[in-house]
């Protein structure tokens, strides 16, 4: 029988369709497209490959001189305009804000044929440190209310270029989805006096059936109410609301765990399309006891349709416990 499960943090319901559930190995990519490591190391037509740098768009690089490890450039086709004043307009039912903000691209590596799953711990640490560095710069802009860090890997995840890169957008609003998550976290805190995310970490560590990887500071697990197959959260064990307040010791331990989780997906599912994003508090909201920053990893292995659009409820044709066991190597998925 199918089961409805609720995500304790978001209060969203999903249907775990156990009667038509697919075994984890059924999600292995079987297409004839080349996997990331099978592509050439350099593409002369790629705007992110060394030798093709558009220096007028560059905002930051590491190291500052010589061959770069990571670099940040302005998005050539930005969703928001860097220049301009923030202005609000209200006219009856019409409400708008000038589309000002930041839209940057973080080029994660000089090689064209790699991705976070295939990088070294040190290379991933360099990416995370650049996230933080640019986040602090963007967050200092008084027009910015929310920063969104995200990576699209593969066409189904929204990537238009193969070269490994992430994007950082500083928005003049707090999106409704993020505000909803904050309000639900505050409601749980008001009811129980506890952080819902810390509660989830403690419960997953006690049960262990959905764990994927663990270290001293972070816990990675397939969500109990995963909205799609292999939907994973990486949560810090230490309570902190904002990613912008992490210290380097956190990033040093996040890097190998992130690589571990992404490599398991890469190896077990044959380089699936995937979104990786960091969820954090709005830039102007202080540290608090109820919200908790985290990394979300969402492989694009299923599609939404009319039911999801009409109800807001996702149907997940996989069992989260089996997905976690498959990634741990505790089962062959057959």
N, C-alpha and C positions, 0 to 999 in steps of 0.2 A: 504494500500500500504506500502511496506517496505520502510525504510528510512536509508540513509547513514549518519552517524554522525562522526565528527572528534574530537579526543581528542586534545584540544587546546595546551596542554603541549608537547605531543609527535608527533603531526601531523599525527597520525595513524588513518586510517578510519576503522569503523566497520559497519556491516549491522545489523540494528535492524529489525528483521524479524517479523514485527507486524502481518502479515497474518497467520503465524503459531506460534505466540507467545503463550507460556504456562503461565497459571496463576501461581503466586508465590507459592501457596501451592502444585503445581505439582512437586516441587523440594524437598519435604520432603522425607528424606531417609526412605524407607520401608523395608530394608533388615533385616534379622533375626540376624545379628551380634550384639553382646552386645555393648551397648553404653559405653562410657568411665567410667561413674560413676557406671556402673553395674559390672565392673571388680573387682578382688580382690585388696585390699589395698597394698598387698605385694606379689611379685612373686619370689619364691626362685631361679628361673632360670634366672631372669632378671639381667643383669650386672650393671644396674643403681640403683637397690633397695639397701637400707641400709643393710650392712652385706656382700655385694658382691663387695665392692669398690676395684678397682685395683689401689692402691695408687701410684704405679710407673708411672701411666699415669696422675696423678692429677697435674693440673697447679694452681688452685686457689679454695678456698672454703669460704663460709660465713655462720656462723661465723668461725673464724680461728681455734677455738678449740671447742670440744664438738659436739653434734649432729648438722649436717649441714642442712642448709635451701636450699642453691644452691651450686653447685660445678661445676668446669670446668675440663674436662679431654681431653687429646689428643685423636683425633679420631684414633681408632685402625687400620683403613684402610684408611689412609689419601689420599686426592686427590693430595696434594702437600707435598713435603718433607721439614721438618723443618730445616734440616742441608744442607749446601751446598752454594756455591757462585752463584750469578746471572751472567749468561753468555748468550750472544746473538750470534746467528749464521745466516749468510746470505750466500746462495749459489744458485745463479740463482733465480728460483721461490721458493726455499726452504727457509723458515724463521722459526726459532725456538728460544725458550728461555728455559733455564733449569727450571724444574718444582719445584722451591723452593717457600716456603711460609708457611702459618699457616693453620691448620685445627683442630679446637677445637669443643668439644661438651659441651654445657651448660645443665647440668641436673637441671631442673627447680624446682623440688619438691621431697621430699622423698617418697611421696605416688605414687604408680603405677597407681592408678585409678583416676587421675585428669588431668586437662589441664588448660590452661590460662583462659578459659571461666568459670571454676568452682572455681578458686582460689580467695582468698581475695585480696583487693586492696594492702595490705601490701606485700603479697606474690608476686604479679605481679611487684610491685615496686622493690623488691629484684632482680627479674629477669632483669628488665630494668637497674638497677644500675650495675649488673654484665656485661651486654652487654657493657655498657659504660666503665667500668673498664678494661675489656679485650680489647675493641677496642682501648683504649689509649695505652695499652702495645703493641699490634700488630702494631698499626700505627707508633710507634716509630722505628720499624724495617725499615732501609733504603731500603730494597729489596721490601717492600710492597707498591703498588700503589693504591689498592682498597680493601676495606673491605666489605664483604657481610654478613649480618646478616639474617638468615632465619629459619623458623620453618615449618616442614612438619608434619601435623597431619592426619593420616589415610593412607591407602595403595595407594589410587589414587593420593594422594599428595606427595608420595615418601617415606613415613615413613616405616622403616623395624622393628622398635621396638615400642611397645605401651607406654612405660614409657615416661612421658612428658619431652621433651628435645628440644633444639634448636642447631643450628650449626653456627659457625663463621669461615669464610675463608678469609685469607689475601692473596691477589693475587699479582704477580709481574707485572701485566698489568692492564690497564683500559679496560674492555670488550667493544666491539663495541656498544652493546645496551645502556650501560650507557653513553658512549661518545656521541651517537646519541641524547639522552635526554638532555645532557648538551648543545650540539650545538643548538638544537631547542630552548631551554630556552634562550640562548644567542641571537639567532636571534630575538625572540620576544622582548627581552629587547632592542636590537638595534633599532627595528622598533617603539616601543611604549614608551620606557623609564620606563617600568614597569616589575615587576616579573610576569611571567605567572601563577605561583602557587598562589601568593597573589591575582591576578585577579580572579582566579577560586574560592578561598575562599570567596571573596566579592560577587561574583555572586551567589554562592550557598546559602549564608546567606540571600541574598536579595530575591531569588526565593523560598527557603525553601522546594521545592517539592521533592528534592532528599536527604535531610538531614536525617541522622539516629540518631546522638547524637551530642551534643555541650556542651562545658564548656568554662571557661574563656580563656583558652589558645589553645584549639584544636577544630577542626571541622571534623566530620566524615560524609561522604556522598557516595552514590552510584554514580559512574561516569556517566555523561551525555552520553559519548561514551563508556560505559562499554563493554569490549570485551567478557564477559561471565556473566551469571546471578549472581547478588549480589556482583559484583566486587566493593570493597570499598577502598577509600583512607582516611587516617587520616592525616590531615595537621595541622601544628602549625599555629596559627594566627600571631605569631611574625616571621618575616623573619629571617631565619638562614639557611645557605647552608649546614652545616655539623652537623650530629648527634653527633659527637665527641665534639661539642662546646655547647651542651645543659647544663643547670644548673639543680640542683636537684629539684627546684620548678617546672620545666617543667615536669620532670619524675613523681613527686607527683601527678600532674593533668592528665598526660597521662595514668597512671595506671588504675584509675577507668573508664575512658572513653574506654580504650581498653577492659577491662573486660566487660563493658556494651555491646559494639558492638559484641564481640565474644559470649557472653551469649545469645544475641538475635538470632544469627545464630544457636547456639547450641539448644536452646529451640524451635525455629520456624521451623528449618529444620532437627531436630532430630539427632544432632551430625554429621554434614557433614564432609567429608574430606576437609581440607583447608590448604592453604599455607599462612604464614604471613612473610613479609619481610620488612626490613628497607632499603630505598634507600637514599643514601647520596653522597656527592662529593668525588672525589679521595682524598687520604690522603695528597698529596703534593700540592693540589690546595687551595688557600686561600679563606676566606670568600668573597662572591661576592653578587651583587645585583640581579642576574638573576636566580640562582638555589635555591632550597628549599628542605630540607630533608622531608621525609614523611614515613608513614607506609602504605603498601599495603596489603589488605586482599583479597585472591582469593579462594572462595569455588570451589571445583572440582566437578561441577555439569553438565558439558558438555564436549564434546571431540572434538579435532581438527581432520580434515580429509584432503582429497586431495585438496579441494578448499583453505583452509587456508594455506597449505604448498605451493601451487602454486601461490597464490596471496599476501600472507601476510595480508590479510583482514579477520577478524574474523566475523562469523555470530553469533549473540546473539539472541536466541529465547525467550527473555524476555524483558519487558519494564522496564528500570531503575527506572522510577517514581513509578511503581507499586511495584517493589522490595523494595524500600525505605519505602513506605507506609505500606507494609506488616510487615516489621521489626519494624516500629514504633507502630504497632497495630491499624493503621487507617483503615485497611480493613482486612477481614477474608481470602482473597485470593480465595474465592469460585467463 
